[in-house]
Amino acid sequence: MKLQVNEIKAGLQHFHGTEMFYQIPLLRTRFTDGLKYLANVADCYWLITDTSMVAKSLMNRSEFITIDFKRFSEEKQIITGYEAEIIYTDGDDTILDKQGYRVTDFPLDELRLFFVNDTLMLPSEY
């Protein structure tokens, strides 16, 4: 069951640190309580898998990776042919990679994640 955007954002505010780590077996990466909550309420396990896979491939370039999901405006969607993109940076605004998504059902217009020590987390869980 998907929650409304405001309910999801409110729920994400409650995560500080993590009590449990969850593993993506094939990638051998982990994610936190906050990401588990997000994946359940927004039905977005694809986001955890995609971002973990790309971020893990960038670890040789930066030990700390910032991941930003951003939905494009309708105008930019028409121009680019993409509904959203995820940008991976080293935390100092050096872009390491970008992934475009032609279609997405992710309910939030933007989201920031961190990837550190093979672990995907919300900034508040760092």
DSSP file (Angstrom, degrees, kcal/mol; ACC not computed):
  #  RESIDUE AA STRUCTURE BP1 BP2  ACC     N-H-->O    O-->H-N    N-H-->O    O-->H-N    TCO  KAPPA ALPHA  PHI   PSI    X-CA   Y-CA   Z-CA
    1    1 A M              0   0    0      0, 0.0     2,-0.4     0, 0.0    42,-0.2   0.000 360.0 360.0 360.0 124.7    0.0    0.0    0.0
    2    2 A K        -     0   0    0     40,-0.1    40,-0.2    41,-0.1     2,-0.2  -0.669 360.0-144.3 -85.7 134.9    1.5    3.3   -1.0
    3    3 A L        -     0   0    0     38,-1.3     2,-0.1    -2,-0.4    -1,-0.0  -0.503  30.0 -92.4 -87.7 164.0    1.3    6.2    1.4
    4    4 A Q     >  -     0   0    0     -2,-0.2     4,-2.2     1,-0.1     3,-0.3  -0.398  39.9-106.8 -71.9 155.9    0.8    9.8    0.3
    5    5 A V  H  > S+     0   0    0      1,-0.2     4,-2.7     2,-0.2     5,-0.2   0.882 119.2  50.4 -52.6 -46.5    3.9   11.9   -0.3
    6    6 A N  H  > S+     0   0    0      1,-0.2     4,-2.3     2,-0.2    -1,-0.2   0.871 110.1  50.4 -64.1 -36.4    3.4   14.0    2.9
    7    7 A E  H  > S+     0   0    0     -3,-0.3     4,-2.3     2,-0.2    -1,-0.2   0.894 111.1  49.1 -67.4 -39.4    3.0   10.9    5.0
    8    8 A I  H  X S+     0   0    0     -4,-2.2     4,-2.2     2,-0.2    -2,-0.2   0.944 112.0  47.9 -64.3 -48.3    6.2    9.4    3.5
    9    9 A K  H  X S+     0   0    0     -4,-2.7     4,-0.9     1,-0.2    -2,-0.2   0.906 112.6  49.3 -60.2 -42.0    8.2   12.6    4.1
   10   10 A A  H >< S+     0   0    0     -4,-2.3     3,-0.6     1,-0.2     4,-0.3   0.913 110.5  50.8 -63.7 -42.6    6.8   12.7    7.7
   11   11 A G  H >< S+     0   0    0     -4,-2.3     3,-1.4     1,-0.2    -1,-0.2   0.868 104.2  57.5 -62.7 -37.9    7.7    9.1    8.3
   12   12 A L  H >< S+     0   0    0     -4,-2.2     3,-1.4     1,-0.3    -1,-0.2   0.754  92.5  70.4 -66.2 -24.0   11.3    9.6    7.0
   13   13 A Q  T << S+     0   0    0     -4,-0.9    -1,-0.3    -3,-0.6    -2,-0.2   0.688  88.1  65.9 -66.4 -17.5   11.9   12.3    9.6
   14   14 A H  T <  S+     0   0    0     -3,-1.4     2,-0.7    -4,-0.3    -1,-0.2   0.504  78.1  96.9 -85.0  -3.8   11.9    9.6   12.4
   15   15 A F    <   +     0   0    0     -3,-1.4     2,-0.4    -4,-0.1     3,-0.1  -0.788  37.0 155.6 -99.1 117.7   15.0    7.9   11.3
   16   16 A H        -     0   0    0     -2,-0.7   109,-0.3   109,-0.1   108,-0.1  -0.966  69.7 -21.4-137.3 116.3   18.3    8.8   13.0
   17   17 A G  S    S-     0   0    0    107,-0.9     2,-0.3    -2,-0.4    17,-0.2  -0.264  87.1 -99.3  69.5-173.2   21.0    6.2   13.0
   18   18 A T        -     0   0    0    107,-0.1     3,-0.1     1,-0.1    -1,-0.0  -0.997  20.1-162.3-146.2 146.7   19.8    2.6   12.4
   19   19 A E  S    S+     0   0    0     -2,-0.3     2,-0.3     1,-0.2    -1,-0.1   0.683  82.3  32.1 -96.3 -23.4   19.0   -0.4   14.6
   20   20 A M        -     0   0    0      2,-0.0    13,-0.5     0, 0.0     2,-0.4  -0.959  63.7-149.2-134.5 150.0   19.1   -2.9   11.8
   21   21 A F  E     -A   32   0A   0     -2,-0.3     2,-0.4    11,-0.1    11,-0.2  -0.960  12.7-157.6-115.1 141.0   21.0   -3.4    8.5
   22   22 A Y  E     -A   31   0A   0      9,-3.0     9,-2.5    -2,-0.4     2,-0.4  -0.907  13.3-139.8-115.3 145.2   19.4   -5.3    5.6
   23   23 A Q  E     -A   30   0A   0     -2,-0.4     7,-0.2     7,-0.2     3,-0.1  -0.837  12.9-145.4-113.7 143.4   21.4   -6.8    2.9
   24   24 A I  E  >> -A   29   0A   0      5,-3.0     4,-2.1    -2,-0.4     5,-1.0  -0.907  26.7-153.5 -96.4 104.5   21.1   -7.1   -0.9
   25   25 A P  T  45S+     0   0    0      0, 0.0    -1,-0.2     0, 0.0     3,-0.1   0.861  84.7  45.1 -54.1 -50.0   22.6  -10.6   -1.3
   26   26 A L  T  45S+     0   0    0      1,-0.2    -2,-0.0    -3,-0.1    -3,-0.0   0.851 121.8  38.2 -66.7 -33.0   23.9  -10.4   -4.8
   27   27 A L  T  45S-     0   0    0     -3,-0.5    -1,-0.2     2,-0.1     3,-0.1   0.681  96.1-138.6 -88.4 -19.1   25.5   -7.0   -4.4
   28   28 A R  T  <5 +     0   0    0     -4,-2.1     2,-0.3     1,-0.3    -2,-0.1   0.881  59.3 130.8  55.9  40.3   26.7   -7.6   -0.8
   29   29 A T  E   < -A   24   0A   0     -5,-1.0    -5,-3.0    90,-0.0     2,-0.3  -0.816  46.8-140.0-115.0 162.2   25.6   -4.1    0.1
   30   30 A R  E     -Ab  23 119A   0     88,-3.0    90,-3.1    -2,-0.3     2,-0.3  -0.800  10.2-163.3-120.1 160.7   23.5   -3.0    3.0
   31   31 A F  E     -Ab  22 120A   0     -9,-2.5    -9,-3.0    -2,-0.3    90,-0.2  -0.960  19.0-118.6-141.3 163.2   20.7   -0.6    3.7
   32   32 A T  E  >  -A   21   0A   0     88,-1.2     4,-2.3    -2,-0.3     5,-0.2  -0.239  31.9 -93.8 -99.5 177.1   19.2    0.9    6.8
   33   33 A D  H  > S+     0   0    0    -13,-0.5     4,-2.6     1,-0.2     5,-0.2   0.889 122.8  54.8 -55.4 -42.7   15.9    1.0    8.6
   34   34 A G  H  > S+     0   0    0      1,-0.2     4,-2.3   -17,-0.2    -1,-0.2   0.888 109.9  45.2 -62.1 -40.4   15.0    4.3    6.9
   35   35 A L  H  > S+     0   0    0      2,-0.2     4,-2.9    85,-0.2    -1,-0.2   0.856 110.7  53.9 -72.2 -34.4   15.5    2.8    3.4
   36   36 A K  H  X S+     0   0    0     -4,-2.3     4,-2.0     2,-0.2    -2,-0.2   0.928 110.7  47.4 -62.4 -44.6   13.6   -0.4    4.4
   37   37 A Y  H  X S+     0   0    0     -4,-2.6     4,-2.8     2,-0.2     5,-0.3   0.947 113.4  47.8 -59.0 -49.9   10.7    1.9    5.5
   38   38 A L  H  X S+     0   0    0     -4,-2.3     4,-2.6     1,-0.2     6,-0.3   0.915 110.3  51.4 -59.9 -45.0   10.9    3.9    2.2
   39   39 A A  H  X>S+     0   0    0     -4,-2.9     5,-0.9     1,-0.2     4,-0.6   0.881 113.9  45.4 -60.6 -38.1   11.0    0.7    0.1
   40   40 A N  H  <5S+     0   0    0     -4,-2.0    -2,-0.2    -5,-0.2    -1,-0.2   0.946 119.1  37.6 -71.4 -48.7    7.9   -0.7    1.8
   41   41 A V  H  <5S+     0   0    0     -4,-2.8   -38,-1.3     1,-0.2    -2,-0.2   0.799 127.4  34.8 -78.7 -27.0    5.7    2.5    1.8
   42   42 A A  H  <5S-     0   0    0     -4,-2.6    -1,-0.2    -5,-0.3    -2,-0.2   0.392 100.3-128.5-105.6   2.1    6.8    3.7   -1.6
   43   43 A D  T  <5 +     0   0    0     -4,-0.6    -3,-0.2    -5,-0.2     3,-0.2   0.941  63.2 136.9  51.1  54.4    7.2    0.3   -3.3
   44   44 A C    >>< +     0   0    0     -5,-0.9     4,-1.1    -6,-0.3     3,-1.0  -0.234   4.0 135.2-130.4  46.2   10.7    1.3   -4.5
   45   45 A Y  H 3> S+     0   0    0     -6,-0.3     4,-2.3     1,-0.2     5,-0.2   0.816  74.3  67.9 -60.1 -27.2   13.0   -1.7   -3.9
   46   46 A W  H 3> S+     0   0    0      1,-0.2     4,-3.1     2,-0.2     5,-0.3   0.867  95.1  55.3 -58.3 -36.0   14.2   -0.9   -7.4
   47   47 A L  H <> S+     0   0    0     -3,-1.0     4,-2.4     2,-0.2     5,-0.3   0.906 107.8  47.5 -65.8 -41.8   15.7    2.4   -6.1
   48   48 A I  H  X S+     0   0    0     -4,-1.1     4,-2.0     2,-0.2    -2,-0.2   0.924 116.1  44.4 -64.0 -44.8   17.7    0.6   -3.4
   49   49 A T  H  X S+     0   0    0     -4,-2.3     4,-2.4     2,-0.2    -2,-0.2   0.950 116.0  45.5 -66.5 -49.7   19.0   -1.9   -5.9
   50   50 A D  H  X S+     0   0    0     -4,-3.1     4,-2.3     1,-0.2     5,-0.2   0.947 116.8  43.3 -59.4 -51.1   19.8    0.6   -8.7
   51   51 A T  H  X S+     0   0    0     -4,-2.4     4,-2.7    -5,-0.3     5,-0.2   0.875 114.1  50.8 -68.0 -36.2   21.5    3.1   -6.4
   52   52 A S  H  X S+     0   0    0     -4,-2.0     4,-2.5    -5,-0.3    -1,-0.2   0.918 110.9  49.0 -64.6 -42.7   23.5    0.5   -4.6
   53   53 A M  H  X S+     0   0    0     -4,-2.4     4,-1.5    -5,-0.2    -2,-0.2   0.936 116.4  40.8 -64.1 -47.4   24.7   -1.1   -7.8
   54   54 A V  H  X S+     0   0    0     -4,-2.3     4,-0.8    -5,-0.2    -2,-0.2   0.942 116.2  49.3 -67.1 -47.2   25.9    2.2   -9.3
   55   55 A A  H >< S+     0   0    0     -4,-2.7     3,-1.1     1,-0.2     4,-0.5   0.900 108.6  53.3 -61.0 -41.1   27.3    3.6   -6.0
   56   56 A K  H >< S+     0   0    0     -4,-2.5     3,-1.1     1,-0.3     4,-0.2   0.881 105.5  54.5 -61.4 -37.0   29.3    0.4   -5.4
   57   57 A S  H 3< S+     0   0    0     -4,-1.5     3,-0.3     1,-0.2    -1,-0.3   0.681 108.5  50.5 -69.9 -16.1   30.8    0.7   -8.9
   58   58 A L  T XX S+     0   0    0     -3,-1.1     3,-2.3    -4,-0.8     4,-1.2   0.432  77.6 100.4 -99.5  -1.5   32.0    4.2   -8.0
   59   59 A M  T <4 S+     0   0    0     -3,-1.1    -1,-0.2    -4,-0.5    -2,-0.1   0.759  74.6  62.8 -60.2 -25.6   33.7    3.3   -4.6
   60   60 A N  T 34 S+     0   0    0     -3,-0.3    -1,-0.3    -4,-0.2     3,-0.1   0.677 108.1  43.9 -72.4 -14.3   37.1    3.4   -6.3
   61   61 A R  T <4 S+     0   0    0     -3,-2.3     2,-0.3     1,-0.3    -2,-0.2   0.664 129.8   6.3-101.2 -21.5   36.6    7.1   -7.0
   62   62 A S     <  -     0   0    0     -4,-1.2    -1,-0.3     1,-0.1     3,-0.1  -0.926  49.8-150.2-162.5 135.8   35.1    8.2   -3.7
   63   63 A E  S    S+     0   0    0     -2,-0.3    54,-0.6     1,-0.1     2,-0.5   0.720  94.8  50.0 -77.8 -21.8   34.6    6.5   -0.3
   64   64 A F  E    S-C  116   0A   0     26,-0.2     2,-0.5    52,-0.1    52,-0.2  -0.977  72.3-173.4-121.2 124.9   31.6    8.7    0.3
   65   65 A I  E     -C  115   0A   0     50,-1.9    50,-2.4    -2,-0.5     2,-0.5  -0.974  12.6-154.4-125.8 129.6   28.9    9.1   -2.3
   66   66 A T  E     -CD 114  89A   0     23,-2.4    23,-2.6    -2,-0.5     2,-0.5  -0.859  12.4-160.9 -98.7 134.1   25.9   11.4   -2.3
   67   67 A I  E     -CD 113  88A   0     46,-3.1    46,-2.8    -2,-0.5     2,-0.5  -0.969   6.0-171.2-121.0 122.4   22.9   10.2   -4.4
   68   68 A D  E     -CD 112  87A   0     19,-2.6    19,-2.4    -2,-0.5     2,-0.4  -0.949   7.1-163.5-122.2 116.2   20.2   12.7   -5.5
   69   69 A F  E     +CD 111  86A   0     42,-3.0    42,-1.8    -2,-0.5     2,-0.4  -0.803  17.5 176.6 -88.9 133.7   17.0   11.6   -7.1
   70   70 A K  E     -CD 110  85A   0     15,-2.4    15,-2.1    -2,-0.4     2,-0.4  -0.964  23.9-143.5-144.4 125.8   15.2   14.5   -8.9
   71   71 A R  E     - D   0  84A   0     38,-3.2    13,-0.3    -2,-0.4     2,-0.1  -0.706  28.8-125.8 -83.5 135.6   12.0   14.5  -10.9
   72   72 A F        -     0   0    0     11,-2.6    -1,-0.1    -2,-0.4     2,-0.0  -0.408  23.7-102.6 -77.7 155.2   12.1   16.8  -13.9
   73   73 A S     >  -     0   0    0      1,-0.1     4,-2.5    -2,-0.1     5,-0.2  -0.314  39.5-104.6 -64.5 160.6    9.6   19.5  -14.5
   74   74 A E  H  > S+     0   0    0      1,-0.2     4,-2.0     2,-0.2     5,-0.2   0.898 123.0  53.2 -57.1 -40.1    7.1   18.7  -17.3
   75   75 A E  H  > S+     0   0    0      1,-0.2     4,-2.1     2,-0.2    -1,-0.2   0.931 110.6  44.9 -61.7 -46.5    8.9   21.0  -19.6
   76   76 A K  H  > S+     0   0    0      1,-0.2     4,-3.0     2,-0.2     6,-0.4   0.843 109.1  57.5 -68.1 -31.9   12.3   19.3  -19.0
   77   77 A Q  H  X S+     0   0    0     -4,-2.5     4,-2.4     2,-0.2    -1,-0.2   0.914 108.2  47.0 -62.4 -41.3   10.6   15.9  -19.3
   78   78 A I  H  < S+     0   0    0     -4,-2.0    -2,-0.2    -5,-0.2    -1,-0.2   0.916 116.0  44.7 -65.4 -43.4    9.5   16.9  -22.8
   79   79 A I  H  < S+     0   0    0     -4,-2.1    -2,-0.2     1,-0.2    -1,-0.2   0.928 125.0  30.6 -67.5 -46.1   12.9   18.2  -23.8
   80   80 A T  H  < S-     0   0    0     -4,-3.0    -2,-0.2     2,-0.2    -3,-0.2   0.757  93.6-131.1 -88.8 -25.1   15.0   15.4  -22.4
   81   81 A G  S  < S+     0   0    0     -4,-2.4     2,-0.4    -5,-0.4    -4,-0.1   0.543  74.3 108.8  81.7   6.3   12.6   12.4  -22.8
   82   82 A Y        -     0   0    0     -6,-0.4    -1,-0.3    -5,-0.2    20,-0.3  -0.912  57.5-157.8-117.9 145.0   13.3   11.5  -19.2
   83   83 A E  S    S-     0   0    0     18,-2.3   -11,-2.6    -2,-0.4     2,-0.3   0.788  77.1  -8.5 -86.5 -30.8   11.0   11.8  -16.2
   84   84 A A  E     -DE  71 101A   0     17,-1.9    17,-3.0   -13,-0.3     2,-0.3  -0.959  58.2-149.6-156.3 168.4   13.7   11.8  -13.6
   85   85 A E  E     -DE  70 100A   0    -15,-2.1   -15,-2.4    -2,-0.3     2,-0.5  -0.989   9.8-142.7-144.8 157.3   17.4   11.4  -13.0
   86   86 A I  E     -DE  69  99A   0     13,-2.6    13,-2.4    -2,-0.3     2,-0.4  -0.988  18.1-160.9-118.9 126.5   19.7   10.2  -10.2
   87   87 A I  E     -DE  68  98A   0    -19,-2.4   -19,-2.6    -2,-0.5     2,-0.5  -0.913   2.2-156.6-110.9 132.9   23.0   12.0   -9.8
   88   88 A Y  E     +DE  67  97A   0      9,-2.9     8,-3.4    -2,-0.4     9,-1.5  -0.936  20.4 170.6-109.7 124.1   25.9   10.5   -7.9
   89   89 A T  E     -DE  66  95A   0    -23,-2.6   -23,-2.4    -2,-0.5     6,-0.2  -0.808  45.2-115.8-128.0 170.7   28.6   12.9   -6.5
   90   90 A D        -     0   0    0      4,-1.4   -26,-0.2    -2,-0.3   -27,-0.1   0.282  63.3 -98.4 -87.2  10.4   31.5   12.7   -4.1
   91   91 A G  S    S+     0   0    0      3,-0.2   -26,-0.1   -25,-0.2     4,-0.1   0.244 118.5  77.7  89.9 -13.9   29.8   14.9   -1.6
   92   92 A D  S    S-     0   0    0      2,-0.2     3,-0.1   -26,-0.1    -1,-0.0  -0.062 118.2 -96.1-115.5  29.8   31.8   17.9   -2.9
   93   93 A D  S    S+     0   0    0      1,-0.2     2,-0.8   -27,-0.0    -5,-0.0   0.573  80.4 138.6  67.8  11.9   29.6   18.4   -6.0
   94   94 A T        -     0   0    0      1,-0.0    -4,-1.4     2,-0.0     2,-0.4  -0.808  53.6-133.2 -84.3 115.1   32.0   16.5   -8.3
   95   95 A I  E     +E   89   0A   0     -2,-0.8    -6,-0.3    -6,-0.2     3,-0.1  -0.556  30.2 175.0 -74.7 125.5   29.6   14.4  -10.5
   96   96 A L  E     -     0   0A   0     -8,-3.4     2,-0.3     1,-0.4    -7,-0.2   0.737  64.8 -14.7 -98.2 -32.0   30.7   10.8  -10.7
   97   97 A D  E     -E   88   0A   0     -9,-1.5    -9,-2.9     2,-0.0    -1,-0.4  -0.980  52.0-151.3-166.5 159.4   27.7    9.4  -12.7
   98   98 A K  E     -E   87   0A   0     -2,-0.3     2,-0.4   -11,-0.2   -11,-0.2  -0.996   6.6-165.0-138.3 141.1   24.1   10.2  -13.8
   99   99 A Q  E     -E   86   0A   0    -13,-2.4   -13,-2.6    -2,-0.3     2,-0.3  -0.991  10.5-151.6-128.1 124.2   21.3    7.8  -14.5
  100  100 A G  E     -E   85   0A   0     -2,-0.4     2,-0.5   -15,-0.2   -15,-0.2  -0.709   2.4-156.5 -93.9 146.3   18.2    8.9  -16.4
  101  101 A Y  E     -E   84   0A   0    -17,-3.0   -18,-2.3    -2,-0.3   -17,-1.9  -0.971   7.3-164.4-124.5 115.7   14.8    7.3  -15.9
  102  102 A R  S    S+     0   0    0     -2,-0.5     2,-0.3   -20,-0.3    -1,-0.1   0.858  82.7  12.5 -66.0 -35.4   12.3    7.6  -18.8
  103  103 A V        +     0   0    0    -21,-0.1     2,-0.3   -20,-0.1    -1,-0.2  -0.998  69.6 173.4-142.1 140.1    9.4    6.6  -16.5
  104  104 A T        -     0   0    0     -2,-0.3    -3,-0.0    -3,-0.1   -33,-0.0  -0.994  26.7-162.6-147.6 144.8    9.2    6.2  -12.7
  105  105 A D        +     0   0    0     -2,-0.3    -1,-0.1   -62,-0.1   -61,-0.0   0.238  49.8 133.1-104.1  11.2    6.5    5.6  -10.2
  106  106 A F        -     0   0    0      1,-0.1    -2,-0.1     3,-0.0   -63,-0.1  -0.470  51.3-146.7 -64.0 127.1    8.6    6.9   -7.3
  107  107 A P  S    S+     0   0    0      0, 0.0     2,-0.2     0, 0.0    -1,-0.1   0.752  70.1  79.4 -74.9 -24.8    6.2    9.2   -5.4
  108  108 A L        -     0   0    0      1,-0.1     3,-0.1   -66,-0.0    -2,-0.0  -0.560  68.1-144.9 -86.0 148.7    8.7   11.8   -4.1
  109  109 A D  S    S+     0   0    0      1,-0.2   -38,-3.2    -2,-0.2     2,-0.3   0.763  84.5   8.0 -80.3 -25.9   10.0   14.6   -6.4
  110  110 A E  E     +C   70   0A   0    -40,-0.2     2,-0.3     2,-0.0    -1,-0.2  -0.994  61.6 174.1-153.6 155.0   13.4   14.5   -4.8
  111  111 A L  E     -C   69   0A   0    -42,-1.8   -42,-3.0    -2,-0.3     2,-0.4  -0.955  16.0-149.7-159.5 138.1   15.4   12.5   -2.3
  112  112 A R  E     +C   68   0A   0     -2,-0.3     2,-0.3   -44,-0.2   -44,-0.2  -0.943  19.3 176.0-113.4 137.1   19.0   12.5   -1.1
  113  113 A L  E     -C   67   0A   0    -46,-2.8   -46,-3.1    -2,-0.4     2,-0.4  -0.904  18.8-140.2-130.0 160.2   20.8    9.3    0.0
  114  114 A F  E     -CF  66 121A   0      7,-2.8     7,-2.7    -2,-0.3     2,-0.4  -0.933   4.8-159.3-118.7 148.1   24.3    8.5    1.2
  115  115 A F  E     +CF  65 120A   0    -50,-2.4   -50,-1.9    -2,-0.4     2,-0.3  -0.959  26.9 153.9-127.7 112.7   26.4    5.5    0.3
  116  116 A V  E >   -CF  64 119A   0      3,-2.3     3,-1.2    -2,-0.4   -52,-0.1  -1.000  64.2  -0.1-140.8 136.3   29.3    4.8    2.7
  117  117 A N  T 3  S-     0   0    0    -54,-0.6    -1,-0.1    -2,-0.3     3,-0.1   0.900 130.0 -55.6  52.6  46.1   31.1    1.5    3.6
  118  118 A D  T 3  S+     0   0    0      1,-0.2   -88,-3.0   -89,-0.1     2,-0.4   0.764 115.0 120.3  60.1  26.6   28.8   -0.5    1.3
  119  119 A T  E <   -bF  30 116A   0     -3,-1.2    -3,-2.3   -90,-0.2     2,-0.4  -0.983  53.5-150.9-129.3 127.3   25.8    0.9    3.1
  120  120 A L  E     +bF  31 115A   0    -90,-3.1   -88,-1.2    -2,-0.4     2,-0.3  -0.803  33.4 156.3 -93.3 132.3   22.9    2.9    1.6
  121  121 A M  E     - F   0 114A   0     -7,-2.7    -7,-2.8    -2,-0.4     5,-0.0  -0.964  45.9 -97.8-151.3 163.4   21.3    5.3    4.1
  122  122 A L    >   -     0   0    0     -2,-0.3     3,-1.9    -9,-0.2     4,-0.4  -0.556  44.3-112.8 -74.7 151.5   19.2    8.4    4.6
  123  123 A P  G >  S+     0   0    0      0, 0.0     3,-1.4     0, 0.0    -1,-0.1   0.862 118.7  58.6 -54.1 -35.9   21.4   11.5    5.5
  124  124 A S  G 3  S+     0   0    0      1,-0.3  -107,-0.9     2,-0.1  -111,-0.0   0.647 102.2  55.1 -69.8 -13.1   19.8   11.5    9.0
  125  125 A E  G <         0   0    0     -3,-1.9    -1,-0.3  -109,-0.3  -107,-0.1   0.460 360.0 360.0 -96.9  -2.8   21.1    7.9    9.5
  126  126 A Y    <         0   0    0     -3,-1.4    -1,-0.2    -4,-0.4    -2,-0.1   0.474 360.0 360.0 -73.7 360.0   24.7    8.8    8.7
